[in-house]
Amino acid sequence: MYEQIMSQVKESIYEGGLIQNQELPSIRSMANELGVSVITVKRAYSELEREGYIYTRKGIGSFAKEIPSERKRQRLYVHVAKQVKDVWEQASKQGMTKKEMEQIVTNLLKEEYDVND
C-alpha cells in the first residue's frame, strides 16, 4: 500500500497537482483518509523524502519539492519508450517488420500520416 501512496504523490508532483513547497496532508490525516495505518503512510513519506520528492520540517509538515527538469525528461523518455515497446510487440506479433515500424514513426514525426483514418 505504501508503494501506491508513493506512486500517487509522485504522479501528482509530476502532473502539477502538487507544486513546489505545497504542504502534503499530515501522516495521520492521510492514513485516516485512505484507511491505512500511520506506519504505512510514514514509510511512504520517508521513501519519498529519501528519493527527493518531498522534504519534511519536524513539527510543521511534509512539502513537495520541485522536480529537476532532467528527471522529468528522463521520466517522459521511459514512459514513451514503454509505450513504443508495447506497440512494437503487438505489431511484430501480427507480422510487421522493423522497417515498416520505422516508416510509420518517421511519417508520424514528419506529420505525413493521418492517424484519424
Secondary structure, 3 states (H helix, E strand, C coil): CHHHHHHHHHHHHHHCCCCCCCECCCHHHHHHHHCCCHHHHHHHHHHHHHCCCEEEECCCEEEECCCCHHHHHHHHHHHHHHHHHHHHHHHHHCCCCHHHHHHHHHHHHCCCCCCCC
